[in-house]
Amino acid sequence: MDITTTQRTPARESRTSWGRTIRAYVALTKPRVLELLLVTTVPVMILAERGLPNLWLVLATVIGGSMSAGSAAAFNMYLDRDIDAHMQRTEKRPLVTGEITPRAALIFAWTLAVLSTVWLLLTTNWLAAVLSATAIFFYVVIYTMILKRRTEQNIVWGGIAGCFPVLIGWSAVTGSLSWAPLVLFLLVFLWTPPHYWPLSMKYRTQYEDVDVPMLGATRDGSQVGLQVILYAWATVAASLLLIPIAQMGLVYTASALVFGGWFIVESHVLYSRAVTGAQPRPMRVFHASITYLTLLFVAIAVDPLLPF
């Protein structure tokens, strides 16, 4: 019995090792960011089709977009591994723990970048492929390499990378762009700061320790709260622009007003608590922003499928 156990141990350890390695590579792609990709891409494809698009096209676009976003995330972790090691929020990332070597991560990132571009070119169209490659470039070069460590406006302009999925989804269906996806691009662009700045308030000291000038680390709570309010209002205004431009119906209109109103209220609560010296609870706005965007894009998906 002892012999059998001894003989099985290496195989069991090998499976455990492989499983740990696979999980590390998955972590390198920032799976939570991929959720945002799904939330914004698929509903836009339904809107572009004004019904249910070809399921293979949806699957192909999601696969290509996921590889593209995963590539950008892997490049980001490779470039930020020095500061990730000194932040509690990121200290368990695979390049920090040593589960993946920098060289392996860089190869993985480049492989996903090439595969995603070729995949989208072969399964969708050239415009979707070009937009995907541009998104990677924007996140890696413009945000991570140029803006992130130099300006507190980093997430404003660097966040443009996260706006590309709506353009990719639309172009995959239509082969072109129009005002509707551009409005959605603006919506996600304006949504990104009030989504991320509360998170930077939560981890203020960690950003200070690594000299990354996120707004939550360079300004006091009331100033950040005011900026969150302004961007939240602008986000909701952009969401209402879609109603006449894309001829949205009752479901989307009601959702944009109700969920947008809730998002604005939460941003005002953050500011009010910061001004009065109470605990701001920034993560409440952070999670509210995710819920808001998710529900809004669900409405975008449902609205074209209904007759009103």
Secondary structure, 3 states (H helix, E strand, C coil): CHHHHHHHHHHHHHHHHHHHHHHHHHHHCCHHHHHHHHHHHHHHHHHHHCCCCCHHHHHHHHHHHHHHHHHHHHHHHHHCHHHHCCCCCCCCCHHHHCCCCHHHHHHHHHHHHHHHHHHHHHHCCHHHHHHHHHHHHHHHHHHHHHHCCCCCCHHHHHHHHHHHHHHHHHHHHHCCCCHHHHHHHHHHHHHHHHHHHHHHHHCHHHHHHCCCCCHHHHCCHHHHHHHHHHHHHHHHHHHHHHHHHCCCCHHHHHHHHHHHHHHHHHHHHHHHHHHHCCCCCHHHHHHHHHHHHHHHHHHHHHHHHCCC
